Amino acid sequence: MPERLSTRVLADRVDPAALFLALERAEPDVFWLDAGASASEGWSFIGTGEPSAFPEDVPLDASAGDRPALDGDGSRPPLRGGWVGWYDYETGARAAGAPTSDSAQSAGGAWVRITRFAAFDHSTGRVWACAAEDLDDWAAFVTEQRSVDAQDAPALAAEPRRVDARHTAEEYAALIERCRDLIRAGIAYQLCLTTRFTVTGEHDPVSVYRRLRSATPAHHGGFVRIGGRSLLSASPEQFLHAEGGVIRTRPIKGTRPRNDDPVQDAALAAELATDVKERAENVMIVDLMRNDLSQVCEPGSIRVDALWAIESYPAVHQLVSTVSGTAAVGTTTGALFAASFPAGSMTGAPKLSAMTQLYDLEGGPRGVYAGCFGYIGDDGSLDLAMVIRSIVIDAESAVIGAGGGITWRSVAASEVAEVATKARAPLAALGAEMPAAWASDILN
């Protein structure tokens, strides 16, 4: 096991936003795994590291090596050292045997080996400083960041920026009907059909993320910048969590927009909870994830801990389920990814058949979208979110992916509206609006 980082509990409270703004000005590669603006529970991690390959050999089972000792009162951050980064969709699709775009020659995404970070326990307000070396200097730097020393993110331009859509709303609706034809033919039960929206030009990723997290806070949000490319996410979906040898996945299938009127808003949530199509879509992915986890978990340990739970976020209501299992002895991160990635909630079922058909239907790579991001700890713990409700920014453009699960009961107009609902907030953070046809009242 790599040498543990030195750790210190700080006496003073620290503003996570202030620390992030100070650190990103000083370091090229940075991360903020963000529990959300005004979070009152969960953890956030802000830090930096050195470029690294995907850590595929980390053992996940509880018996694999000694776990780090707990701090004084028995509490500690769930992350004590390891890696942070993202894993792209095409790497997983290729490994599973599905065709992928020639323009998407990625190999495991982008990762950093953590050299120093701060851990924020939002339930208590405690902050830990962790560093491979020079802990005194790092702790002093973190302690200095007690409040944001800058104004709110710069105002957006008066004129919305241009958005280029991979598909028009009409083209996407036609693809939905092709998905239904494939389902009728027995080639798939469900297909997660996606598209993308591109806003060409330069963007300030930090300002965009500040707007995104303010508008749509989420328990698995984040900002990760590696090699000059930035991933900004307001993801509500936890793909994989592992701790003490227990692996969990929490697939989301089923979405409704929020409404300013409390009565209408409650009605939308109630409709989602009882919708036959949404429940069928969700349970198909639950069964798929049960099968995926069974490949790396002890026989008989797979459980459905929650089925069809409603979770509400600023922009949407979601239908969420939870599946868990006990990692088999010898299970590694590489084995877990081979069994479960890409996530069933982003492919459909059966997984390989769905990915093969989606390659033809979607007409281009997904890239980081539909992948995952987060941390993998030295001790076999991990917490990885789905790359959804996210923006990927490089020097030339910003890209947003969005999609939905198509079943036999899907209605094209409703599915088009769901894509618009999912993409609207990320586009707004960029100062852009949904293309007119996607935002049309006729379709929505």
C-alpha positions, 0 to 999 in steps of 0.5 A: 500500500502506498505511504499514507498522507499525513493528516491534521484536524484544523482548529478553524472553519474554512470556506470550501469555495474560498479554498478552491478559488485560491488553490486553482489559481496556484495549481494546474490540476485541481479537484473539488468533489463537492457535496453542494452549496450550503450542504449540511451533510456529507463530505467535500474534498478539495486538493491537487495531485500529480498525473497518474494512470487509472488505479486498476489494481487497488483491492476493494474487499475488507480483508485486503490489508490494514485500514487506516487508523481512526482519529481521536474521537473515532471519526475520520474522512472517508478519503485519506489518500489515493486518486481523483479523476474521471473515466470515460464512456468509450474506454468501458464500451470498448472493453465490453466489446461494443463498437466505439467511435474512431475519434474517441481514442481515450484510455481510462480517462484522466486521473491524479495521484493525490498529493494534498487535499482538505476534507470537509465534514459538512455535518460537523464543520470539521476540516482535515488537512492532508498532505504527502509532505510539508503538512505545516505549510498546507495546513496554514494555506488551508486555514487562511481561506476563511471566506471568499475573497472575490465577488460572485461569478462574472455576469453573463453576456446579454445575448445568449451564446450559440448552441450546436446540437448533435441532433435536432429535436425532430431527429432525436424523436425519430431515433426514439422510434427506431429504439422502439422498433429495436425493442419490438424486435427483441434486440433490447429491452431499454436503450439509453439514447443520448445526444450532445450540445456544444457551445463553441468558444472560450469559457471560464470553467471556474465561473461556469462552475460557480453558476452551475453549483449555485443553480443546481446544487447536488450531493455528487457535484464536482470540478476536476481539471486535469491537463487543461481540460475541466469537468464541471458536474452537478450530478445527482447520481452515485454510480459506485460506492465502496467502503469496508468491502461493501459495494453500492450502486444507486441508479437513477431512471425516471425524471420529472421537472420541478414546478414553482407551485408547491401543489403542482410540484408535489403532483409531478413527484407523485406522478413519477412515483407511480408511472408504469413506464418509469418504474419498469425502466428503473427496475430493468436497470436494477436487475442489470446492476444486480447482475453486474455486481454479482460478478465481483461480490460474494454469492448471496450478498446482493441486496436491493436496499431501496426501490423506486425512491423519489429524490428531489433536486432544484431542477428535477425529481428523480426515481432512484434505487439502491443495490449493494453486495459484499466484495469477493476476496481479491476484487480490485478496482479493475475487476469492478469496472470490468463487471459494471462499467459503463453503468447500466443506467447509461446504456440500457439492457441487455448492456452489450446489445444496447451499447452496440445499437446506440453506437449506430443511433447516436452518431458520435462519441459520448466522451466523458459524458456517461462516464464516472468521476470521483475518488479511489482511495488507497484503502479500497474505498471509492465514491464515483458519480455518474457524469450527467448534468455536467459540462466538459470544457477545453480550450475550444468549446464546452460540451453537454451530454443529455439523454434518457432511457427509451422503453416500449412505452416511451412517448417521443414528445415526453422524452424530448422534453426530458432531455431539454429539462436535463440540459437546460441548467448546464447550458444556462451556466454557460450563458446559452439557451436550449435551441428553439426546437428543443424548447418548443412548447409543441414538443414539451 
